[in-house]
């Protein structure tokens, strides 16, 4: 079973994103996965363009303060994710028109659609839980987020 904590690259947790603008937050999270070494730097611009293209088709701000922008690319060899948190909120053009406080960016290999779906399932399973969303939003450091992911994977969080 895929674990949320394994998806999120070391160093790809941004406890306080710098921007409140969707595109800049996505770029910041993409930079964190590039810096973690899980995504080649040479793909950064193309990945960013693809994520933005996806956002233009329909917002990945799913409501309840969360957004899950995602992209598949043939040059990506390993599925990876980044998490960004914003206290003030990001205008993600979310379905419920509310600001987004937690963003999970998922980057997947193009030739592994089953893995991508499984990762999305793990992410949504957790983000659909009120307790998880609240604790994620209250996390002040990347270590807090990492601990929350481990707790969620080990199912030690209250429902």
N, C-alpha and C positions, 0 to 999 in steps of 0.2 A: 504493500500500500504506500502510495506517495505521501510524503510528509510535507506540510507547509514549510517547516523550518529548513528542509533540504532544498526547497525551491528558491528561497531567498539567499542570494549570493552574499558571502561575507563582505561586509563593508557597503552593502547596497540597501542599508536602512538609513533614511534621512529623517531624523526625529523632528526637525524643524525645517521644512522647505523654505527657501528664501523668498519665493514669489507667491502671489495670490492669483496669477494668471495661468490658465490651463496649459498653454503651449510651453511656457517657461518651466512649469513644474514637471511636465513630461520630459523635457530636455534634461532637467536636473537629475531625474531618476535614471534616464538613459545613460547619462554621464557616470552615474554611480555603478551601473553594471559594467560599463566599459572599464572603469577604474578597477573593478574587482577582477578583471581578467577573463570574465566568462563570455564576453562579447567582443569581437575584434574591433579595434578603434576605427579601422577602415570602413566599417559598416555603419558607423554612427549616423551620418547624414541621411543615408538611404532609409535606415530604420525610423528615424525621426519623421521623414516625409511620409512613410507608410502609416505610421501611427496617426499622424495628423489627417491623412486621407480617410482613415477609418473613423476618426472623430467627426469629420465633416459629413460622412454618410449617416451617422447617428451617434449621439453621445454615449460614452461608456460610463457616464455618471448614472448609476442605477437607482439612486435614491438612498434615503437613510444615511446620508453623509459619506457614501463610498463611491469610488470609481475604479474600474479595472480596465485601463487601456491595454491593448494587447496587439502583438504583431508576430507573424511567422515570416521566416526568411531562409532561403536555401544556404546562405553562408553561415548560419548559426548552427553550431554542432551540438550545443547543450542547452536544454531549457533552463531558463533562469528568471528570477523575479526581483523586483526592487519594491520597497515600501517607503512612501513619503507621507508625513503627517503635517497638518496645518491647523494651528489653533484658531486662526482668524477665518479660515475657510477659503475655498477656491471656487470661482464660478466655472463650473464644468458643464453648464447647460444641462444639468441633471434632469431626469424624468420628472422628479417631484419639485423641481425649481429651487431646491434648497442647496446651500453651499456644501461642498465636499470637504471633509476633514481628513479622510484616509484614502490614499491612492495606492493601488497595487498594479505595477507595470509588469506584464508577462511577455517575455521574448522566447519564442519557440522555433525549433528547426521546422522547415516547411514540410519535410518528408516524414514527420511523425505526428499526424493529426490526432491519433488516439492519445498520445502523451499530452498534447495540448488540451484536449477535452478533459482528461483526467485532472490536469493541473487546475483548469477553470473550476472543475467540480470541487476540488479541495478548497480553493480560494472562496468560492461562493458558500460552501457548507459552513465555513467559519464566519464569513461576513454576514450571513443571514441570522446569526445569533446576536441578540441584543447585548448580552454580557461581553462577548468578544469585541464587538464594535465599541462599546463604552470603554473597555480596558485598553483597547488599541488607541483610542482618542486621548486617553489620560496618560499614555506612556510619554515620559519626558526624555528618555534616552534610547539609543539604539539597543542597549543592553536590556532595557525594559521590554522592548518589542521582541527581541530574541527570546527572552524568558516566556513571554506570552505565547509565542509560536510553539515553543517546546511544550508548554502546559496544554495548549490546544491539541497538539499532536498526541500527547499522552492522556488526553481526555480528563484532565484534572481541574478543568474550569467548571464552575456552576453553569447549569443549562441556561 
